[in-house]
């Protein structure tokens, strides 16, 4: 629902209710209809119903407390009325408080500016079970004066239009939907020239908007930046912080940077933080700008932190939290189920002739389980501006982390290199982590390089060390359209004659994980070269390692891959190149022992898996061995097996090996087609007296060399010719000695003879062997 529709509906409903009750109004009600004489008020006033659709004159600060408050479309509020002089004649804006225990509706705007006499703006406080404002709220002070704060509080919904309060705070809270149909402007704009030529200009006012359980829809820009100083004097004003929270949250552009300053000795205003939190989705239609301002003589202010978090999807434009000249950037944090964003910039500011050292970048963190689509990710250190007579350092790059636990990642480029250097030591690059469960696509470079040292000095300067690079497309395809590098920077020259130059910076580890690789231009973890030339070149930096977890061919002539140590005296040590691939050649011997070829020196273990119906995979064994394995599976059941390599430290699971149809044999000596191999006595015999003593139970002791099924038939015939048969079954689950007790039926408990037949069945039930043992009971 649009702001206009919500406002129109609330006004119409409330107007009908109030008009219906006009006839029943009491002396405690305030009713001013169109055409009625004006009513003049000031101070604290309490009423039952307030219904204003005519002229209301305020001669001082006014508080109206009522059960319901309604200002109609024909209402006119003279907030700056002076008796005998008319409206707009007050020396300062009057403050207005409207407190309703029911709904509060103002169809027009509210203007609390000063009148013809310059002065500050008045403060505004509105509260009710619902609050709807149909026109602009303006609490501006005149030039050189402050504005009044704006506070709107509702136990239900809130609807407002434009709010103008330069330099003053704005606070809106509701327990339902909060709609602002136009801009909120609290930027510093009304301060005159400060008495102290270096004093700050007007700051921006903070903006706080909260809906407890409802949506927040802000359809205009939020501007809280500090006022910039004119060229003649003054420091910049500070920006105002912005904090918004609700269910689904929508905003347009947000600017909170400090004001610039231009005269020596002045300072730029500080930027303010931005924090938006949504229990549902979060969207920002424009840019969030908390970048650092510029000051006189090449100085600058730091950027301010930006935190954008949602339980649902996040969609936004660019975010700029970079530092001003010589000032650091600020952290950017974005989290949602999915994230779509433009460029994210937390880079440090460059050095200048006034302060030559470049500033450090700040980290960028994006968490998006279902996937992220991003522009450029920039967390590079600021460039140094050193000269041979005035050397200076550059800024360090900061960490960039984008993680999607179940989806893809795409980005324009990622840069966290140390700032470039004219004369001075090189600084370090920051780590880059782009970790996708699905596809990973980067259109341009991925650079975490250390910066080169510049110029020459004694003692020498070293090159910056690289930050590590971690690129993962765990179950998808990786495409990197530019260079992926974690190279060390070069060392400086040596100002002393015949002396070695500075040491090159170290390359860092590149970790690459991919199911498949499409486009990959180059990988370099090379060490930086030593400074200087020829015999005077300094030591080269050590190369970093490249560790790949993929079946794609990485280390071949089709791709430029380098882990070389930097050139120098001596040359830096080369880093390793290690590829981890899926296990292969999964086989089983006749005794059921499983082996495979690992192909993954970095794996910490392996998982043996069964592949069931529908491709369902189940882990049946975890091991660090790759030969002689005997998994605990049902004996003689045929299953489909595969094996994968795992390295939890880098969250890598390899592609599966070849599939193997596997049948676990009963033991190392018995196949599924072999019966148990019983060792039986030649005969079973006893005397009549012995049989009577054992209660006619014949005991058979035997040994089984394997497992299987056994069927036993005892046939016995007495000397008198009586005959009987006893049958029994048993399952032999393990090899070893067994005891079988056979009881003669009562009808044949006498002297006689017979036989016991043993029919052994193999574990697969397809092969049998029959053996017979004689039995005799003598008189």
C-alpha positions in Angstrom: 0.0 0.0 0.0 1.4 3.4 -0.9 1.9 6.2 1.6 -0.8 8.3 -0.1 -3.4 5.6 0.0 -2.6 4.8 3.7 -2.8 8.4 4.7 -6.0 9.1 2.7 -7.7 6.1 4.2 -6.7 6.9 7.8 -7.8 10.6 7.4 -11.2 9.6 5.9 -11.9 7.0 8.6 -11.0 9.3 11.5 -12.8 12.3 10.0 -16.1 10.3 9.7 -15.8 9.1 13.3 -15.2 12.6 14.7 -17.9 14.3 12.6 -20.3 11.7 13.9 -19.5 12.6 17.4 -19.6 16.4 17.0 -23.2 16.6 18.2 -22.2 14.8 21.4 -19.2 17.0 22.1 -18.7 18.2 25.6 -17.1 21.4 27.0 -13.8 19.4 27.4 -13.6 19.0 23.6 -11.8 21.3 21.2 -13.8 21.7 18.0 -12.8 24.2 15.4 -14.7 23.8 12.1 -14.0 25.6 8.8 -15.5 29.1 9.1 -15.4 29.2 12.9 -13.5 32.0 14.6 -9.8 31.2 15.3 -8.8 29.6 18.6 -5.7 30.8 20.4 -3.7 28.4 22.6 -0.4 28.0 24.5 1.0 26.0 27.4 -0.4 22.6 28.4 -4.0 21.9 27.3 -6.0 18.7 27.9 -9.2 17.8 26.0 -11.4 14.8 25.1 -11.7 15.1 21.4 -9.7 17.6 19.4 -11.1 18.3 15.9 -9.5 21.2 14.0 -10.5 22.0 10.5 -10.2 25.8 10.9 -7.5 28.2 12.2 -5.5 27.4 15.4 -3.2 30.1 16.7 -0.3 29.2 19.0 1.2 32.1 21.1 3.9 30.0 22.8 5.2 26.5 23.3 2.1 24.3 23.3 1.2 20.8 24.5 -2.2 19.3 23.5 -3.2 16.1 25.4 -6.4 14.4 24.1 -8.2 11.2 23.6 -8.1 11.7 19.9 -6.6 14.4 17.7 -7.6 15.3 14.1 -6.4 18.3 12.0 -8.3 18.3 8.7 -7.3 19.4 5.2 -8.7 22.9 5.8 -6.9 23.3 9.2 -4.3 26.1 9.5 -1.9 26.0 12.4 -0.3 29.4 13.1 2.6 28.2 15.2 4.4 31.5 15.2 1.5 33.8 16.2 2.1 37.0 18.1 -1.1 38.9 19.2 -1.4 42.2 17.6 1.2 41.4 14.9 -0.1 38.2 13.4 1.5 34.9 12.3 5.1 34.5 11.5 6.2 37.2 14.0 7.8 35.1 16.7 11.6 35.4 17.4 12.1 31.6 17.5 10.1 28.6 16.4 7.5 27.4 19.0 7.6 23.8 20.2 4.6 21.7 19.7 3.6 18.4 21.4 0.5 16.5 20.4 -0.2 13.5 22.6 -3.2 11.3 21.8 -4.4 8.3 23.7 -6.1 7.3 20.5 -5.3 8.2 16.8 -3.5 11.3 15.8 -4.0 12.6 12.3 -2.7 15.8 10.7 -3.8 16.2 7.1 -1.6 19.2 6.5 2.1 19.9 7.2 3.6 21.2 10.4 5.9 24.2 10.2 7.8 25.2 13.4 10.3 27.6 11.7 11.1 30.9 13.3 9.2 33.9 12.0 10.5 37.2 10.6 12.9 37.5 13.6 15.7 35.0 13.1 15.9 32.2 15.7 15.9 28.5 16.2 13.3 26.1 15.0 10.8 24.6 17.4 10.8 21.0 18.5 8.0 18.6 17.5 6.7 15.6 19.4 3.8 13.5 18.2 2.3 10.3 19.8 -0.8 8.2 19.5 -2.2 4.8 18.8 -1.6 5.7 15.1 0.1 8.8 13.7 -0.5 10.1 10.2 1.0 13.4 8.9 -0.1 14.5 5.4 2.3 17.3 4.7 5.9 18.3 5.3 7.3 18.7 8.8 9.8 21.6 9.0 11.6 22.5 12.3 14.4 24.4 10.6 16.2 27.2 12.4 17.4 30.3 10.6 21.0 30.5 9.4 23.2 30.5 12.5 20.5 28.8 14.6 19.7 25.2 15.4 16.6 23.2 14.3 14.1 21.5 16.6 14.2 17.8 17.1 11.3 15.6 15.6 10.0 12.7 17.6 7.1 10.5 16.4 6.0 7.6 18.6 3.0 5.3 17.9 1.7 2.1 19.4 0.5 1.4 15.9 1.3 2.5 12.4 3.1 5.7 11.4 2.7 7.6 8.1 4.6 10.8 7.3 5.9 12.8 4.4 9.0 14.9 4.1 10.9 15.9 7.3 13.3 18.9 7.3 15.3 19.5 10.5 18.8 20.6 9.7 21.3 19.5 12.4 18.6 18.1 14.7 17.7 14.5 15.5 14.7 12.7 14.0 13.2 9.7 15.8 10.3 7.6 14.5 9.0 4.5 16.3 5.9 2.4 15.7 4.4 -1.0 16.4 3.2 -1.5 12.9 4.0 -0.3 9.5 6.2 2.9 9.3 5.9 4.9 6.0 7.8 8.0 5.1 6.8 9.2 1.6 9.5 11.7 1.0 13.0 12.6 2.2 14.4 13.0 5.7 16.9 15.9 5.8 18.9 16.6 8.9 22.1 17.6 7.1 24.0 20.5 8.5 22.9 23.4 6.4 21.9 26.4 8.6 25.0 27.3 10.5 26.6 30.7 9.9 30.3 31.5 10.1 31.6 30.2 13.5 32.9 32.7 16.0 36.2 30.7 16.1 37.5 30.6 12.6 38.4 26.8 13.1 35.2 25.8 14.9 33.0 23.2 13.3 30.1 23.9 11.1 26.6 22.5 11.8 26.5 18.7 12.2 24.0 16.5 10.7 21.3 15.2 13.0 21.0 11.5 13.7 18.0 9.6 12.3 16.5 6.6 14.2 13.6 4.7 12.8 12.2 1.5 14.4 9.1 -0.6 13.8 8.4 -3.3 16.3 7.1 -6.1 14.1 6.1 -4.0 11.1 7.5 -2.9 7.8 9.6 0.3 7.3 9.2 2.0 3.9 11.3 5.1 3.4 10.6 6.4 -0.1 13.0 9.4 0.0 16.6 10.0 0.6 18.0 10.2 4.1 20.6 13.0 4.3 22.5 13.5 7.6 25.8 14.8 6.3 27.7 17.5 8.1 27.9 21.0 6.7 31.0 21.8 4.7 32.9 24.9 5.7 33.2 27.8 3.3 36.6 28.7 1.9 37.3 31.5 4.5 37.0 29.6 7.8 35.6 26.8 9.8 35.9 23.0 10.2 33.5 20.6 8.7 30.4 19.5 10.6 30.0 15.9 11.7 27.6 13.6 10.0 24.6 12.1 11.9 24.2 8.4 12.4 21.3 6.5 10.8 19.7 3.5 12.4 16.7 1.7 10.9 15.1 -1.5 12.0 11.9 -3.4 11.2 10.4 -6.4 9.5 10.8 -5.7 5.7 12.9 -2.5 5.4 13.1 -0.4 2.3 15.2 2.8 2.0 16.6 5.0 -0.7 20.0 6.7 -0.7 21.6 7.4 2.7 24.4 10.0 3.2 26.2 10.5 6.5 29.6 11.9 5.6 31.2 14.8 7.4 31.6 18.2 5.9 34.7 19.3 4.1 37.1 22.0 5.4 39.4 24.2 3.4 41.5 26.5 5.6 44.8 25.5 7.3 44.3 24.2 10.8 40.7 23.2 10.2 39.6 19.6 10.2 36.9 17.8 8.1 33.8 16.6 9.9 33.6 12.9 11.0 31.3 10.6 9.1 28.6 8.7 11.0 27.6 5.1 11.0 24.7 3.5 9.2 22.9 0.4 10.6 19.9 -1.2 9.0 18.4 -4.4 10.4 15.4 -6.3 9.0 13.7 -9.4 10.4 12.6 -10.0 6.8 14.0 -8.5 3.6 16.1 -5.4 3.2 16.4 -3.2 0.2 18.2 0.1 -0.5 17.4 1.8 -3.8 20.4 4.1 -3.9 23.9 4.6 -2.5 25.0 4.4 1.1 27.8 7.0 1.5 29.7 7.2 4.8 33.0 8.1 3.1 35.5 10.4 4.8 35.5 14.1 4.0 38.4 16.1 2.7 40.2 18.7 4.7 42.6 21.5 4.2 46.1 20.8 3.0 45.4 17.2 1.9 44.0 16.0 5.2 40.9 13.9 5.5 38.5 12.1 7.8 37.9 8.3 8.2 34.9 6.6 6.7 32.2 5.3 9.0 31.1 1.7 9.5 28.1 0.3 7.6 26.2 -2.7 8.9 23.3 -4.0 6.8 21.7 -7.2 8.1 18.5 -9.1 7.3 17.0 -12.5 8.0 15.8 -12.4 4.4 17.2 -11.2 1.1 19.3 -8.0 0.8 19.4 -5.8 -2.3 21.2 -2.5 -2.4 23.2 -0.1 -4.5 26.8 0.9 -3.9 28.3 1.4 -0.4 31.2 3.8 0.0 32.9 3.8 3.4 36.3 4.7 2.1 38.6 7.1 4.0 39.3 10.7 2.9 42.8 11.7 2.1 45.3 10.1 4.6 42.4 8.6 6.6 41.4 4.9 6.9 38.3 3.3 5.5 35.6 1.8 7.7 34.2 -1.8 7.8 31.3 -2.8 5.6 29.2 -5.8 6.8 26.3 -7.1 4.7 24.3 -10.3 5.7 21.2 -11.8 4.3 19.9 -15.1 2.9 20.9 -13.7 -0.5 22.8 -10.4 -1.3 22.7 -8.2 -4.4 24.8 -5.1 -4.2 26.9 -2.7 -6.3 30.4 -1.7 -5.5 31.5 -2.0 -1.9 34.4 0.3 -1.0 36.3 0.3 2.3 39.7 1.5 0.9 42.0 3.7 2.8 42.7 7.3 1.6 45.8 8.2 -0.3 48.6 10.3 1.2 49.1 13.9 0.2 51.7 16.6 0.4 50.5 17.5 3.9 50.4 14.0 5.3 52.2 11.7 2.9 51.3 8.3 4.5 48.5 6.4 2.8 45.9 5.0 5.2 44.8 1.5 5.9 41.7 -0.1 4.4 39.0 -1.7 6.5 37.4 -5.2 6.1 34.5 -6.1 3.9 32.3 -9.0 5.0 29.3 -10.4 3.0 27.4 -13.5 4.2 24.7 -14.8 1.8 23.9 -18.5 2.2 21.7 -18.6 -1.0 24.1 -16.6 -3.1 25.6 -13.1 -3.7 25.8 -10.9 -6.8 28.2 -8.0 -6.2 30.1 -5.3 -8.0 33.7 -4.4 -7.2 35.0 -5.3 -3.7 37.6 -2.7 -2.8 39.6 -2.8 0.4 43.0 -1.6 -0.9 45.4 0.5 1.2 45.8 4.1 0.3 48.7 5.1 -1.9 51.7 6.7 -0.3 52.9 10.2 -1.5 56.5 10.0 -0.3 59.4 11.8 -1.9 63.1 11.1 -1.6 63.4 14.0 0.8 60.2 13.1 2.6 59.6 9.3 2.4 56.3 7.9 3.7 54.4 4.6 4.0 51.4 3.4 2.1 48.2 1.9 3.6 47.7 -1.8 4.2 44.9 -3.7 2.4 42.2 -5.3 4.5 40.4 -8.6 4.4 37.6 -9.2 2.0 35.3 -12.1 2.8 32.2 -13.3 0.8 30.7 -16.6 1.9 27.7 -18.5 0.4 27.2 -21.8 2.1 24.6 -23.1 -0.4 24.7 -20.8 -3.4 26.8 -19.1 -6.1 28.9 -15.9 -5.9 29.6 -13.4 -8.7 31.6 -10.2 -8.4 33.1 -7.5 -10.6 36.6 -7.7 -9.0 38.2 -8.0 -5.6 41.2 -5.8 -4.6 42.9 -5.7 -1.2 46.5 -4.9 -2.3 48.7 -2.6 -0.3 48.8 1.0 -1.5 51.2 2.0 -4.2 54.3 3.8 -3.1 56.5 6.5 -4.5 59.3 6.6 -1.9 59.1 4.5 1.2 58.4 0.9 2.4 55.7 -1.2 0.8 52.7 -2.3 2.9 50.9 -5.6 3.1 47.9 -6.8 1.1 44.8 -8.1 2.9 43.4 -11.6 2.7 40.7 -12.4 0.1 38.1 -15.1 0.7 35.4 -15.9 -1.9 33.8 -19.1 -0.8 30.8 -20.4 -2.8 29.1 -23.7 -2.5 28.0 -23.3 -6.2 29.6 -21.3 -9.0 32.2 -18.6 -8.4 32.5 -15.9 -11.1 34.8 -12.9 -11.0 34.8 -10.7 -14.1 38.1 -9.0 -13.3 41.2 -9.3 -11.1 41.5 -10.8 -7.6 44.5 -9.0 -6.1 45.9 -9.3 -2.6 49.4 -8.2 -3.5 51.9 -6.5 -1.3 53.0 -3.1 -2.3 56.3 -2.3 -3.9 58.8 -0.2 -1.9 59.8 2.9 -3.7 63.0 5.0 -4.0 66.2 4.1 -2.2 67.4 4.5 1.4 69.9 3.3 3.9 68.8 1.1 5.7 66.7 -0.2 2.9 62.9 -0.7 2.8 61.2 -4.1 2.2 58.4 -4.8 -0.1 55.0 -5.5 1.3 53.9 -9.1 1.9 50.8 -10.4 0.1 47.6 -11.4 1.7 46.3 -15.0 1.2 43.7 -15.7 -1.5 41.0 -18.4 -1.0 38.7 -19.1 -4.0 36.1 -21.8 -3.8 33.4 -23.2 -6.1 32.9 -26.3 -4.1 30.3 -28.0 -6.2 30.3 -25.6 -9.2 32.4 -24.0 -11.9 35.0 -21.3 -11.3 35.5 -18.5 -13.7 38.1 -15.8 -13.0 38.3 -13.3 -15.8 41.4 -11.5 -14.6 44.6 -12.2 -12.8 44.4 -13.9 -9.4 47.5 -12.9 -7.4 49.0 -12.9 -4.0 52.4 -11.5 -5.0 55.0 -9.9 -2.7 56.1 -6.3 -3.5 59.6 -5.4 -4.6 62.2 -4.0 -2.2 63.7 -0.5 -2.4 67.1 0.5 -3.7 70.0 1.2 -1.4 71.2 4.8 -1.2 74.7 3.5 -0.2 77.1 2.6 -2.9 77.8 -1.1 -3.6 75.2 -2.3 -1.0 72.3 -4.7 -1.5 68.9 -3.3 -2.0 65.8 -4.0 0.1 64.3 -7.5 0.4 61.2 -8.3 -1.6 58.0 -9.1 0.1 56.7 -12.6 0.5 54.0 -14.1 -1.7 51.1 -15.7 0.1 49.2 -18.9 -0.2 46.5 -19.2 -2.9 43.9 -21.9 -2.2 41.7 -22.9 -5.1 38.7 -25.3 -4.7 36.5 -26.1 -7.7 34.4 -28.9 -9.1 35.2 -27.5 -12.6 37.2 -24.6 -13.9 36.1 -22.6 -16.9 38.0 -19.4 -17.3 41.3 -18.9 -15.3 43.8 -16.4 -16.7 46.6 -16.7 -14.3 47.6 -17.6 -10.7 50.7 -16.0 -9.1 52.0 -16.3 -5.5 55.4 -15.1 -6.5 57.8 -13.4 -4.1 58.7 -9.8 -4.8 62.1 -9.1 -6.3 64.9 -7.5 -4.3 65.5 -3.8 -4.8 68.3 -2.6 -7.0 70.0 -4.2 -10.0 72.6 -6.7 -10.9 75.0 -7.6 -8.1 73.5 -5.0 -5.9 70.0 -6.4 -6.1 68.6 -7.3 -2.6 67.3 -10.6 -1.6 64.1 -11.8 -3.3 61.0 -12.6 -1.3 59.8 -16.1 -0.8 57.1 -17.4 -3.1 53.8 -18.5 -1.6 52.3 -21.9 -2.3 49.4 -22.6 -4.6 47.2 -25.5 -3.3 44.5 -26.6 -5.7 41.6 -28.9 -4.8 40.2 -29.9 -8.2 40.3 -32.5 -10.9 40.9 -29.7 -13.5 44.4 -29.4 -14.7 45.9 -26.3 -13.0 49.6 -26.8 -13.3 50.1 -27.1 -17.0 51.3 -25.1 -19.9 47.9 -23.8 -20.8 47.8 -21.5 -17.7 50.4 -19.1 -16.3 51.0 -20.2 -12.7 53.9 -19.0 -10.6 55.1 -19.7 -7.1 58.6 -18.5 -7.9 60.8 -16.8 -5.3 61.6 -13.2 -6.2 64.7 -12.4 -8.2 67.6 -11.2 -6.0 70.8 -12.0 -4.2 69.9 -14.6 -3.2 66.7 -15.5 -5.1 63.8 -16.1 -2.8 62.7 -19.7 -2.0 60.0 -21.0 -4.4 56.7 -21.9 -3.0 55.1 -25.3 -3.6 52.5 -26.3 -6.1 50.2 -29.0 -4.8 47.1 -30.4 -6.5 44.6 -32.5 -4.7 42.3 -34.6 -6.9 39.6 -37.2 -6.5 40.8 -40.7 -5.5 41.0 -43.2 -8.3 41.4 -46.9 -9.0 39.0 -48.1 -6.3 39.3 -51.9 -6.3 38.8 -54.9 -4.1 40.9 -58.1 -4.0 39.5 -61.7 -3.6 39.7 -61.4 0.1 37.5 -58.3 0.2 40.3 -55.8 0.9 39.7 -52.4 -0.7 42.4 -50.1 -2.0 42.5 -46.9 -4.0 45.0 -44.3 -5.3 44.6 -41.1 -3.2 45.8 -38.3 -5.5 45.3 -35.8 -2.6 48.4 -35.1 -0.5 46.6 -32.4 1.4 43.7 -34.6 2.4 43.2 -35.3 6.1 41.2 -38.4 5.5 38.9 -40.3 3.3 35.2 -41.4 3.4 34.0 -44.6 1.9 30.4 -44.3 0.8 27.6 -46.5 -0.5 25.4 -45.4 -3.3 21.9 -46.5 -2.8 18.6 -46.3 -4.7 18.0 -42.9 -6.2 21.7 -42.0 -5.7 21.4 -41.7 -2.0 24.9 -41.6 -0.5 25.8 -42.9 3.0 29.2 -42.8 4.6 30.1 -46.3 5.9 33.7 -45.7 6.9 36.1 -42.9 7.7 39.8 -43.6 7.4 43.2 -42.1 6.8 44.4 -45.3 5.0 44.0 -46.1 1.3 44.7 -49.8 1.1 43.7 -53.0 2.9 40.3 -51.6 4.0 37.5 -53.9 5.1 34.4 -51.8 5.8 31.8 -53.1 8.2 29.0 -53.9 5.7 26.5 -56.8 5.7 28.3 -59.9 4.7 27.7 -61.1 1.2 25.3 -58.2 0.3 26.5 -56.5 -2.9 26.7 -52.7 -2.7 28.0 -49.9 -4.9 30.9 -48.1 -3.3 32.8 -44.9 -3.9 35.5 -43.0 -2.0 36.0 -39.2 -1.5 38.9 -37.3 0.0 38.2 -34.7 2.7 40.0 -31.8 4.2 37.7 -30.1 6.8 40.2 -27.3 7.3 39.4 -25.9 3.9 35.9 -27.4 3.7 36.9 -29.5 0.8 35.3 -32.8 -0.3 36.7 -34.2 -3.5 34.6 -35.5 -6.4 34.0 -39.2 -5.9 36.2 -41.9 -7.3 35.1 -44.6 -9.7 32.2 -46.7 -8.5 32.9 -50.3 -7.3 30.4 -53.1 -7.0 31.5 -54.7 -3.7 30.6 -57.8 -1.8 32.0 -58.3 1.6 33.3 -61.8 2.0 32.7 -63.6 5.4 36.4 -63.7 6.1 39.8 -63.7 4.6 39.6 -67.5 4.0 35.9 -68.0 3.1 34.1 -66.7 0.1 30.4 -66.1 -0.1 30.0 -69.2 -2.3 31.7 -71.6 0.2 29.8 -73.5 2.9 31.1 -73.2 6.5 33.6 -76.1 6.3 32.7 -78.2 9.4 35.1 -80.5 11.1 33.0 -83.4 12.4 33.8 -86.6 14.4 33.7 -89.9 12.6 31.0 -91.4 14.8 28.8 -90.6 17.8 28.5 -93.4 20.2 27.4 -94.2 23.8 26.1 -97.1 25.9 22.5 -97.6 26.9 23.5 -96.8 30.5 25.3 -93.6 29.3 22.4 -92.5 27.2 20.0 -93.0 30.1 22.4 -91.0 32.3 22.4 -88.1 29.8 18.6 -88.1 29.6 18.9 -89.4 26.0 20.6 -86.3 24.8 23.5 -87.0 22.4 26.2 -84.3 22.4 27.9 -83.4 19.1 31.0 -81.2 19.2 32.4 -79.8 16.0 34.4 -76.9 14.5 33.3 -74.4 11.9 35.9 -72.7 9.7 33.3 -70.2 8.4 29.8 -69.0 8.5 26.6 -70.1 6.9 23.4 -72.1 7.5 23.3 -75.7 8.9 20.4 -78.2 8.6 20.8 -81.4 10.8 18.8 -84.6 10.4 19.1 -87.4 13.1 17.7 -90.7 12.0 17.7 -93.5 14.7 16.4 -97.1 14.6 16.2 -99.3 17.7 17.2 -103.0 17.7 13.5 -103.8 17.9 12.8 -101.9 14.7 11.3 -98.7 16.0 12.4 -95.7 13.9 12.3 -91.9 14.4 13.8 -88.7 12.8 14.8 -85.5 14.6 15.4 -82.3 12.5 17.0 -79.0 13.6 18.4 -75.8 12.0 21.0 -73.3 13.1 22.8 -70.3 11.7 26.5 -70.2 12.1 27.5 -66.5 12.5 31.1 -66.9 13.2 33.9 -69.4 13.0 34.8 -71.5 16.0 33.9 -74.6 18.1 30.2 -75.4 18.5 28.2 -77.9 20.6 25.0 -79.4 19.3 22.6 -81.3 21.6 20.3 -83.9 20.0 17.6 -85.5 22.1 16.3 -89.0 21.0 12.5 -89.2 21.0 10.9 -91.3 23.7 9.8 -93.9 21.1 13.4 -94.8 20.2 15.1 -94.6 23.6 16.7 -98.0 23.4 19.8 -99.6 22.0 20.1 -99.1 18.2 21.9 -97.2 15.5 21.4 -94.5 12.9 23.0 -91.5 11.3 23.3 -87.7 11.6 23.2 -85.8 8.3 24.7 -82.3 8.1 23.8 -80.1 5.2 26.0 -77.0 5.1 24.8 -73.9 3.0 27.1 -71.1 1.9 26.4 -67.5 3.0 25.0 -66.6 -0.4 22.5 -69.5 -0.1 23.5 -71.0 -3.4 26.0 -73.7 -2.6 25.7 -76.8 -0.3 27.7 -79.7 1.0 26.3 -82.8 2.8 28.2 -84.8 5.4 27.0 -87.9 7.4 28.1 -89.1 10.9 27.1 -92.6 12.3 25.5 -92.8 15.7 25.1 -95.9 17.9 23.7 -96.7 21.3 25.0 -100.1 22.4 23.5 -102.4 25.0 
